């Protein structure tokens, strides 16, 4: 839930798209997932039917999260979770209401720092964190102390990194990680791992506070806990965010 700050750097030719580029989910297959009942899915190298979202699946992915809406400027989204077992994808959690960036989704590849837009595309997860104790997640957990910040300053050498302010400069106006209730529990979405200045930072799946975010995805705490306890590194989970026609 990054602060709304002025965008000072242009996107600069970064190509993310709904099928994202390097440092995001490495493609091996494509699967279309229906975002409403009966939640069917099918493989395809091309586009999807209306009401489906296309997900890029790395070879070992067995868990998929989809965050979608039909109007790009809407800051509400539909959240679903799917799991793969015995070669069959099954709808596992949802359909839930998520909140995204205050201004909705960015155009594919056009996310800019401080634009209050959620990036479109498919991404893995890095680690999980929170002000509260580890609730029993399978990913690496990091406790958020008052000296922990996320550097969201495009001019900083630590841009888009968790930063312990006791040891490093976290840049101008960094994001506090000890932030209740939104960072009671959260998962770091592996967005802009190249740390391209101005392309966006601090994109998390976190606890909702009833408001739109500044670019993250949020869920009510009970639902968020269900998801982060369920996600497993062994299943190489992917979260796909975008507009569905």
N, C-alpha and C positions, 0 to 999 in steps of 0.2 A: 504494500500500500504506500507507494512512494509519494512524496509531497509533490504538489503541482508547482513546477518551476518553469520558467521561460525556456523554450527550446532555443539553444544558441548555436547548434551545429546541424547542418543539413544531413540528410540520410546518406548521401554520398555514394550512390550506386550499389548499395547492399541488396542482394537478392535473397529473400527468404521464401516467400510464397507459401501456398498451402502444402506443397511438397518441398520442404525446406532444404537449405544448402548445408555445407560443411559445418561441423560443430553441433549439428542437430541430429535427428533420427536418421541413421544410415539406411537407405532403401534396399529391400530385397523383394518385397511384394507390396501390392496395393489392395486394400480391402474397403468396401463401402459398407458403412454402418447406418442403419435406420435410427433416427433420433426420437422416434415415438413408436408406440405399440403398433405391430407386434415385434419390433426391434430385430428385424431380419438383417442379414449381412451376406455379401457375396464378393468374391475376388474379381478385380478388373484392372487392366493396365490403363484404361481410359477414364472418362468421367463417370459420375454416379447419377442415378435416377433422382428425381425430385424427392426431397425429404431425407436424403442420405448424405453423409459426409465421407469423403475419401481420406483414409488414413494410410500413411506410409509405415510399413511394418518391417523393422529389423528382423533378422532371421530367428532370434530367440524370444521375441516379444509374445507374451501370453496374457498381458493386461493392457487395456486401452481405456483412456478417459477421453470423452468428447465434451467440448464446451462450445455450444453453437447458438446462433439466433438467425432469424430470417431478415432482420433489418440491421444493417451494419452500424447505424448510429445509436441503437438501443443498448442501454447498459445493463439489461437483464439478459441472462442466457440459460439454456437448458443443459443440465449436467447429467451425463450417463457414464456408466462403467461397464465394460465387457471383459470377459475372461475366456481363454482358450483351453479346452480340455478334450482329449481324444479327437483332435482335428476339427472340433466344432466350437464356434464362437457363441457364447451365451450372455444375454443381458443380466448383469449381476447386481448393480445398484442404480438408483434413479427411478423415474425421471424426477430430478430435483431442480430447484431454481437457484442459480448462481448469480453473483454480481460480477461485472467486469468493469473496464475503464469507464470513467464518467462520460466520455464521448463515444463509447462503443469500441469497435474493432478498427485498428489501423488498416489501410490498404496493404495487401501483401507486399512485404519488403520495404514498407515505408514507415515503420515505427521510428519515432524520434524522442529523445529524452525530454520528459516534461510535457508530452502532448496529451496526457490523460487518456491514451488509447491502449488497448490490449493487443499485442502482436498476434497476427494470424500465423498458423503453421503447426507443425508437429515437433515435439521436443521430449527429451528424456528428463529425468530428475537427477540432481546432484546429491543433495543430502536433505535432512529435515532438522528443524530447530524449534525452539520455543522458550518463552519466559517460564513456563511450567516445566515440571519434570517429564522425562521421556514417558509417553503414555503406552509404550509397548510397540514401537515401530521396528521394522526390519532394516530400514536404511540407517546409515550413520546419523546419530543425533548430536546436536550442538546446543548447549544451553546459552540463552541470550542474557548477558549481563549488561549493566548500565554503561559499561565502557565499550560495548560492541556496537558498531555501526556498519551500514552498507554504503560504500563510496559510490555516489551517483553523480559525481562531478566529472564531466567529459574532459576537463583539462587536467585531471589528476592522474598520476602514474598508477594508482590503485583503482581506477575506474572499474565498476562492476565486480568488486570484491568485498567480502566480509572483512572488516578491519577492526582490530583491537586498538582503540585510541590510546592505550597506554604505551604502545610501541610504534605506531605508525600514524601519519597524518591521513585522516579519512576524507580530505577534500572539503570544499565549501558546502555547507548545509547538508551534511550526510544524513542518511536515513537511520534513526535509532532502532536498534533491534529489540531493545527492552521496551516493547510497546504493547500495552494491555488495552483491550482484549485481542486485537487483531493478530498479534504474534504470540498469543498463548501457545499455539501450535501452528506449524507451517511447513511446507515443503518447497525447496528451491527448484524452480523450473530452469532447465539448462538452456537459457536464452542468451544469445550474444556471448558465447564462451570465448570468442576471439577478442572480446572487450573493445570492439570498434568504437572509438569515441563518438558519442552522440546518438548511437543506434538504439539506446534503451538499456536500462539496468534494473536490478532488483525486481524481477518478475517472479512472484511467489503464488502458491496455492495456500490460502490462509483463512483464518476465522473471519467471518463477516461481522460487521457492526451495524447492519441495516442500511448502509449507504453504498453507492457505487465506489469503485476503487480508483486509483490513479494509474492503473495499467495491469494490476494483478487479477487473479480469479479468487473469489471468496465464496465460502459456504457457511451456513450455520454450524456452530461448534460441534454438535453431535454428529452431523453428517460428515464434517471434515475429519473427525476422529475415526469414523468408520472407514473412510478411504485411506488415510495414512497408515492405519494399522493393517489394512488389507494389502497395500502395495508391497511388492517384494523385489529386491534387486535381481533375484534369480529369474524373475519373469520379465525383466527388461521393460518396465512399463513406459508407455508413451502417452502424452497428453496432446490432443489435437484441438486447436481453437480456431474457429472461423465461422463464416456465413454459409448457411445452407439454403438452397433455393427450393 
